[in-house]
Amino acid sequence: MSGLRFARPLLALAVGAALGACAPLRSLPSTEGQANAAAAWEQRRSSLEAYEGFELQGRLAVRGGGLSGALRWQQSGSRFRLRLAGPFGAGALSLEGDDALVAIKSKDVDLITAEPEAVLASRTGWRLPLTALRWWVLGLPAPEAPASLQLDGQGRPLGFSQLGWQLRYSDWRPGSPSLPGRIEAQQDNWQALLLIENLSLGAAPALSLP
């Protein structure tokens, strides 16, 4: 990301309002409530794009392959650092990199790759759409692909489908902009639940590249 206009590409139903720099959406019928929701969505999107990065702490539970455990994620510009570990650090997995190269380290993997998603899928069973994930955790569709989006009355996404994934959002935290506390993602029989304990917007500490 260049700001939260994250450098594209790289760490998830129907309304309207065009997403501008984000993904195109279907058109809303012109009712006052829907128009207000669409306007609130545009304001929320613009507000989130103004930030340089974020820091996230939470817990990830996976069904269908891959590790579950505590998650820590730092994003600064296009650079990111992500670490996932089970109880007492069991099965720890770390990713660090930018749009071009990502270093992957775990008990069985230690390499630098330009194709992290393919490596993770083949070596760990993980489905981790890094090109979109950093947008999804903020409740935004990735800008590189179309999305079909459903908003609540406050312009927050109830869910959307993108890149073959279905995402659902809930437990919104108070604030401006409000941020999700619970994200469910599904692709085929692979399901993940992210419970966000803390999500701070702003530039994360400078991150080193692999």
Secondary structure, 3 states (H helix, E strand, C coil): CECCECCCCCCCCCCCCCCCCCCCCCCCCCCHHHHHHHHHHHHHHHHHHCCCEEEEEEEEEEECCCCCEEEEEEEECCEEEEEEECHHHCCCEEEEECCCCEEEECCCCEEEECCHHHHHHHHHCCCCCHHHHHHHCCCCCCCCCCCEEEECCCCCEEEEEECCEEEEEECCECCCCCECCEEEEEECCEEEEEEEEEEEECCCCCCCCC
